[in-house]
């Protein structure tokens, strides 16, 4: 198995706190007191290296002077995940149908954690996997969200329906306003590929097709759509009490 790395202060700090760091590489100029204290408290092996070495390890120049060699990321198995949420009154899932941009995925993970999403489902094929860039953009949120990787999204949708979930797919054609759906209860929100949207079979298997009103543009960015959808779910589930 290939070595896995995370980079950037927030992502690495979260990895240290979750006990997933095997070794740290720091720039010769790295001086963040909080992280250095955590390193010492957890007795993590550290190597001071030049910026060029960090860039090579992270495969990015946005490492902020710190790169961690981490325990390989583990996806959650669907059936075991469903057992863990059996007692949850209003489970909320995000399903991604072909998201390819790691920046989008990382942003979605951070937003999902912020809104209390219970799990994220992605496809094994034609879908970006969790990598160092995703972890960096998620900014520490990756360790708080179970991510389930599945072979067939349509079959997974049927499994979720068997567990009382209603599936809401974002679409441009033949869709109702996203605010007209009742999101109280077991809900799975489906977001499609950045360019092609949701595949035909997945759309056909969803319970609701919704659209987000937009002016001057064709559609929102996928991660923006997730944020808009989740804010409406939150609004309905936790109404403002005056």
SULPE-V872421 format. One record per residue. N is the residue number from 0. RES is the residue in three letters. PHI is phi in radians with two decimals (none if undefined). OMEGA is omega in radians with two decimals (* if undefined). Layout:
[[N	RES	PHI	OMEGA] [N	RES	PHI	OMEGA]]
This chain:
[[0	UNK	none	-3.13] [1	UNK	-1.18	3.06] [2	UNK	-1.14	3.13] [3	UNK	-2.04	-3.08] [4	UNK	-2.26	2.95] [5	UNK	-2.22	-3.10] [6	UNK	-2.44	-3.08] [7	UNK	1.65	-3.02] [8	UNK	-1.04	-3.06] [9	UNK	-1.16	-3.13] [10	UNK	-1.13	-3.12] [11	UNK	-1.25	3.11] [12	UNK	-1.03	3.11] [13	UNK	-1.09	3.13] [14	UNK	-1.17	3.09] [15	UNK	-1.10	-3.10] [16	UNK	-1.13	3.14] [17	UNK	-1.57	3.07] [18	UNK	1.29	-3.06] [19	UNK	-1.83	-3.10] [20	UNK	-1.60	3.08] [21	UNK	-1.64	3.14] [22	UNK	-2.76	-3.14] [23	UNK	-2.04	3.05] [24	UNK	-2.07	-3.11] [25	UNK	-2.06	3.03] [26	UNK	-1.21	3.14] [27	UNK	-1.13	-3.10] [28	UNK	-1.79	-3.06] [29	UNK	-1.22	-3.04] [30	UNK	-2.40	-3.10] [31	UNK	-1.10	-3.02] [32	UNK	-1.13	-3.12] [33	UNK	-1.11	-3.11] [34	UNK	-1.21	3.12] [35	UNK	-1.09	3.09] [36	UNK	-1.17	3.10] [37	UNK	-1.11	3.13] [38	UNK	-1.05	-3.13] [39	UNK	-1.14	-3.12] [40	UNK	-1.11	-3.11] [41	UNK	-1.68	3.08] [42	UNK	0.92	-3.11] [43	UNK	-1.59	3.11] [44	UNK	-1.16	-3.07] [45	UNK	-2.23	3.02] [46	UNK	-2.23	3.08] [47	UNK	-1.50	-3.06] [48	UNK	-2.39	3.10] [49	UNK	-1.35	-3.13] [50	UNK	-0.98	-3.10] [51	UNK	-1.11	3.11] [52	UNK	-1.20	3.11] [53	UNK	-1.10	3.12] [54	UNK	-1.08	3.13] [55	UNK	-1.18	-3.14] [56	UNK	-1.18	-3.10] [57	UNK	-1.41	-3.00] [58	UNK	0.99	3.12] [59	UNK	-2.84	3.09] [60	UNK	-1.57	-3.09] [61	UNK	-1.68	-3.04] [62	UNK	-1.48	3.13] [63	UNK	1.04	3.05] [64	UNK	1.46	-3.11] [65	UNK	-2.56	3.09] [66	UNK	-2.36	-3.13] [67	UNK	-2.03	2.95] [68	UNK	-1.50	-2.97] [69	UNK	-2.04	2.99] [70	UNK	-1.05	-3.10] [71	UNK	-0.91	-3.14] [72	UNK	-1.15	-3.13] [73	UNK	-1.99	3.03] [74	UNK	-1.34	3.14] [75	UNK	-1.62	3.13] [76	UNK	-1.41	-2.99] [77	UNK	-1.01	-3.05] [78	UNK	-1.13	3.12] [79	UNK	-1.21	3.09] [80	UNK	-1.12	-3.12] [81	UNK	-1.06	3.10] [82	UNK	-1.19	-3.10] [83	UNK	-1.23	-3.10] [84	UNK	-1.90	-3.12] [85	UNK	-1.03	-3.11] [86	UNK	-1.60	-3.12] [87	UNK	-1.38	-3.06] [88	UNK	-1.21	-3.10] [89	UNK	-2.28	-3.14] [90	UNK	-1.11	-3.09] [91	UNK	-2.27	-3.12] [92	UNK	-2.16	2.95] [93	UNK	-2.01	3.08] [94	UNK	-2.03	-3.11] [95	UNK	-1.93	-3.11] [96	UNK	-1.86	3.00] [97	UNK	1.64	3.07] [98	UNK	-1.19	-3.05] [99	UNK	-1.97	-3.09] [100	UNK	-1.60	-3.14] [101	UNK	-1.08	3.09] [102	UNK	-1.16	3.08] [103	UNK	-1.09	-3.10] [104	UNK	-1.10	3.13] [105	UNK	-1.07	3.12] [106	UNK	-1.13	3.11] [107	UNK	-1.08	-3.13] [108	UNK	-1.08	3.14] [109	UNK	-1.10	3.13] [110	UNK	-1.13	-3.13] [111	UNK	-1.06	3.12] [112	UNK	-1.11	-3.14] [113	UNK	-1.09	-3.13] [114	UNK	-1.71	3.04] [115	UNK	1.36	3.09] [116	UNK	-1.14	-3.07] [117	UNK	-1.50	-3.14] [118	UNK	-2.92	3.13] [119	UNK	-2.14	-3.12] [120	UNK	-1.94	3.12] [121	UNK	-2.23	3.12] [122	UNK	-1.54	3.09] [123	UNK	-1.33	-3.10] [124	UNK	-1.90	3.11] [125	UNK	0.90	-3.12] [126	UNK	-2.68	3.10] [127	UNK	-1.10	3.11] [128	UNK	-1.58	3.06] [129	UNK	-1.23	3.13] [130	UNK	-2.38	-3.07] [131	UNK	-1.10	3.13] [132	UNK	-1.17	3.09] [133	UNK	-1.02	-3.14] [134	UNK	-1.09	-3.14] [135	UNK	-1.11	-3.11] [136	UNK	-1.21	3.10] [137	UNK	-1.14	2.99] [138	UNK	0.93	3.08] [139	UNK	1.66	-3.07] [140	UNK	-1.41	-3.02] [141	UNK	-1.02	-3.08] [142	UNK	-1.38	-3.10] [143	UNK	-1.95	-3.06] [144	UNK	-2.32	3.04] [145	UNK	-1.10	3.10] [146	UNK	-2.04	-3.07] [147	UNK	-1.85	3.14] [148	UNK	-1.87	-3.05] [149	UNK	-2.17	-3.14] [150	UNK	-1.42	-3.06] [151	UNK	-2.23	-3.07] [152	UNK	-1.22	3.14] [153	UNK	-1.13	3.09] [154	UNK	-1.14	3.11] [155	UNK	-1.11	3.10] [156	UNK	-1.06	3.12] [157	UNK	-1.12	3.10] [158	UNK	-1.07	3.13] [159	UNK	-1.14	3.10] [160	UNK	-1.09	3.10] [161	UNK	-1.11	3.12] [162	UNK	-1.81	2.99] [163	UNK	1.34	3.13] [164	UNK	-1.38	2.94] [165	UNK	-1.81	-3.07] [166	UNK	-1.83	-3.10] [167	UNK	-2.02	-3.08] [168	UNK	-1.87	3.07] [169	UNK	-1.44	-3.10] [170	UNK	-2.64	3.14] [171	UNK	-1.76	-3.08] [172	UNK	-1.91	3.07] [173	UNK	1.03	-3.05] [174	UNK	-2.11	3.10] [175	UNK	-1.66	3.11] [176	UNK	-1.06	-3.07] [177	UNK	-1.06	-3.12] [178	UNK	-1.41	-3.09] [179	UNK	-1.55	-3.13] [180	UNK	-1.62	3.07] [181	UNK	-1.55	-3.08] [182	UNK	-1.70	3.12] [183	UNK	-1.53	-3.05] [184	UNK	2.28	3.12] [185	UNK	-1.20	-3.03] [186	UNK	-2.26	2.98] [187	UNK	-2.12	3.14] [188	UNK	-1.78	-3.08] [189	UNK	-1.82	3.10] [190	UNK	-2.09	-3.04] [191	UNK	-1.72	3.13] [192	UNK	-0.93	-3.07] [193	UNK	-0.98	-3.11] [194	UNK	-1.90	-3.03] [195	UNK	-1.60	-3.13] [196	UNK	1.33	-3.10] [197	UNK	-1.49	-3.12] [198	UNK	-1.14	-3.04] [199	UNK	-0.99	-3.07] [200	UNK	-1.14	3.12] [201	UNK	-1.15	3.09] [202	UNK	-1.07	-3.12] [203	UNK	-1.11	-3.10] [204	UNK	-1.54	3.13] [205	UNK	-1.40	-3.13] [206	UNK	-1.53	3.14] [207	UNK	-2.32	3.00] [208	UNK	-1.99	-3.06] [209	UNK	-2.22	3.08] [210	UNK	-2.26	3.11] [211	UNK	-1.79	3.13] [212	UNK	-0.99	-3.12] [213	UNK	-2.56	3.12] [214	UNK	-1.91	3.01] [215	UNK	1.27	-3.10] [216	UNK	-2.10	3.12] [217	UNK	-1.38	-3.10] [218	UNK	-2.83	3.06] [219	UNK	-1.50	2.96] [220	UNK	-1.02	-3.06] [221	UNK	-1.02	-3.13] [222	UNK	-1.20	3.07] [223	UNK	-1.16	3.11] [224	UNK	-1.05	3.10] [225	UNK	-1.05	-3.13] [226	UNK	-1.09	-3.14] [227	UNK	-1.14	-3.14] [228	UNK	-1.08	-3.10] [229	UNK	-1.18	3.11] [230	UNK	-1.16	3.10] [231	UNK	-1.25	3.07] [232	UNK	-1.03	-3.13] [233	UNK	-1.08	-3.13] [234	UNK	-1.06	-3.12] [235	UNK	-1.27	-3.07] [236	UNK	-1.39	-3.10] [237	UNK	-2.27	-3.10] [238	UNK	-1.08	3.13] [239	UNK	-1.19	3.13] [240	UNK	-1.72	-3.11] [241	UNK	-1.67	*]]
